[in-house]
Amino acid sequence: MKSNFKIVFLFLIYQVLLSSCADVRKSIYFSNQKDTTINSKNVAPLTYIQPNDLLSIAVSSLNPEATAIFNTPNNSYVSSSSASGLNLQSPGYLVNTDGFIQFPVIGNIKVAGLTTTQLKNELTQTLLSRKLLVDPVVVVRQLNFKVSVLGEVAHPTVINVPSEKISLLEALGLAGDITIFGRKDNVTVIREENGKKVIKRLNLNSNELFYSQYYYLKSNDIVIVEANKTKVSSSGQTVVILPIVLSGLSFIAIIVSSILRK
């Protein structure tokens, strides 16, 4: 009888160890990638100005007094609401729903559909052609370039990107990386293009990301890391494990009782 008890006990231990085993390769980034140089053609995508974007437009020239009027709106504030209900204020030009901004002296300018570089060139040419400034230098930046990282990462967050360039790996790093419960083989990127939502699933265990147009993120992209089966099953872990533990203890008690009777 004692030998039977040992066999049952060892079997239970084996089942526990077996259930805890996992494929280590699934937790490694680019596990199929060897040392090499990748000549990928993916580059940071162009960002086009859209309605409700917030722009910073700084103008400078050899005449600071003449230039000052063109920088006034950068010192004003645009109000917005946050999730907490607080009113946040950011300086800059808010693109209206029709895609225009009101620029000092020049007036209404259609900016939607342009890149920041194209808008910079257009403003520079207008200032020169209308002889408003001599040798103006215009710098245009998008203040609301942001991406969201959700799901099984250490710190789900919305990331503001002042450089207007961020890769998927950088975004995951800024969100604290994928947790041990996240699936690296099923990371979703949601992107809005031409009024449509495009959904792309990426496998970060593979090196396919290096060749993908999703290596670099666009403004307002949403990254979602799916939870693995272990996390999903653990959501009700207490409810599930407690009956198993009690059943196991009852089973062991019956075995022990039988041995003592012998």
N, C-alpha and C positions, 0 to 999 in steps of 0.2 A: 504493500500500500504506500509506503514511503517513496518507493521508486516512482509510482504513479503520480504522487504529489509533485515530485521534482520535475517530471516530464511536463505536467500541466503548468507549473511555475515558469519553466524555461520557455514554454510555448507562448505564454502571455508576454514575457520580456521580448521575445523575438517579434511579436506582433506590434508592440510599441515602437521598437527600433525601426521596423520596416515602414511603419506609417510616418515616421519622422524623416525618412530618407527623401532627398530631392536631387534633381539633376542640377549639379553645380554650374553647368554651362549656361543654364537659363538665367543665372544671376550675373553673368559677365557681359560687359559691352563688347560687341564685335568679336565674339569668340572664334569666328572663322577667319579673322584677318591676320595674315603674317606680316613680317617686316617688309615694307615696300614703299614706293613713292607713287601716289595716286594722282594722275593727271585728269582730275575731274573738271568739268566745264560749268559746274554750278557756281553762280555768283550771287551776291546779295541782290534780291529783286528790287526794281525801281518802285518807289513809293509815290503814288499819285494822290494829290490833295483831294479830299472829299468834303461834302457838307458836314458841318459840326466839328471839323478839325480846328485845332488851335495853333496859330502860327506866330512865331517870333520873327519880326522883320527889323533888322538893325541897319541904319544908313549912316555912313560917315563920308566926310569930304575934307578939303583943305579949309573950308569955312564952317566952323562949328556952329556959329549963330544961324546960318542959313539951313544947316542940317537939323537943328534941334526940333523943328516942327514935325519932321518926318519920323521922329522917334517917340513922340508924345504917346501914341497908343500903346507902346510897349511898357509905358509906366502906369497905364490904367489897368483895371482888373475886370476879369470876366467871372461872374459867379456861377457856381455849379453845386449840385447836391451830391453828398456821399451816401454810402449805404447806412452810415450811422445817423444820418439826418442832419449832419453839420453842413454849413455852407462853406465850401472851399473857394478860394479866389486865386486865379492864375492870370498873370499879365500876358497880353498878346492880342492878336486879331482872331476873332471867332468867325469862321466861314459860315455864312447863313445857308438856309435850306436850298437856296437857288444857286449856291456855289460862288457867291461874291463876297468881297470884303470892301470896306470903305477906307480908302487910303488917303491921307492928308494931301490936299491940293489937287492930286490927280483925280480923286473921286472913286466911283465904283470900278472894281477890277474883277473880271471873271477869273477865278483861280482854280476852281474844281477841274480835275482832269490834267492839271499840270504837275510836273515834279517840282521840288523846291529849287532845283537848278534852273529849270525853265522859267519859273517865276522870278528868280533873281535876275536872269538875263533880260526879261521883259521889263522889269522895273528900272534896271540900269539904262536900257535904251530909251525909255520914256523920259527919265530925268534928264538925259543928255539931249534928246531931240527937242524937248520943250525948254531947254536951257534953264532948268531949275537949279541944277548943281553942276559944278565943274569936277570932273574925275570922281564921280561918286563910287563908293564901295558898298555893295548891298550884300547882306548875309541873311538867308532865310532858313529857319529851322522849324521842324514840326514838333510842337511841345507835347502832343498827346500820343506819340508813338508808344504803344504798349502791347504786351502780350500777356495772356492769362495761362497759368499752369495749375491744373486741378488734379484731383485723384490721389493716387498713392505716392505722394512726394512728402518730404519731411515738413515743408512749409508751403502749402498751397497759397498762391499769391498772384497779384497783378504786378507785372514788372514794367516800369517806365524806362524807355530806352533813349537816352539823350543823343546817342551817336547815330540813331536810326538804322542800326545794323546789329542783329543778334542771331546766333545760330541756335538750333534746337538744343544742342548740348549745353550751351551757355545758359539758356533759360532753365534747363533742368538743374544745373549747378546752382543758380541763384535761388531756386526753390528748395535747395537742400538735398537734391538728388532723389532718385527713386528709392523707396524704402524696400526692405526685404520682402514685403508683401505685394510689391508692384510687379507687373509683368513687363519686362523689357522687350518681349517679343510682340507686344500689342499696344503700341503707343499711338493715340489718335490725334491728328491735327485737323481742326475745323477752320476753314478759311472761306471768306466771302469774296467772290469774284463775279463781276458783272451781274450783281443782284442775286446770285445763287450761292448756296452753301455747298462748299466742296469738302468732302470728308475723306481723309487719307489715313490708312493704317500703316504704321512703320514697325519693322522688326529691328530693334537695336542690338540683338544678338548677332545679327548679320551686318556685313559692311555695305548693304544697299543704301544706307543713308548718305554715304560719301558721294554717291552718284545721283542723288535725288534732288529735285527742285525744292524739296522741303527741308534741305539742310539749313538754309537760312529762313527765318520766319518773317512774315509780313506784319504790319501794324494790325492790331485787333485779332490776330490768330489766337486760337484757344487750343492748348495742349492738354490732353486728358490721359492719365496713366491708369490703366485698368488694374483692379485688384486680382491677385491670384486666388486659386481655390482655397488655399490655406486661410486667407483673410476672410473670404466669404463664409467658409464653414465656421470660423472662429467667432462670427458675429453672434451666434447663439451657443457659444462654447460652454458656458456655465450650465445651461439647460440640458445640453446634450451629454456632457462629460459626467455630471453628477449622478444620473441614473446608472451609467456604465461603471463608475467607481463603486457605487453601492452594490450593484450586482456582482462585481468582482469580489468585493469584501464578503458578501454573502456566500459566494461560491467557495472562497477560501475557508470561511468558517465551517461550511459543511464538510470540506475535506479534512480539516483539522479535527473536527468532532468525530469523524469516522475513524481517524487514526487513533484518537484517545480511547475510543471504545474498544479497539483491537488490543 
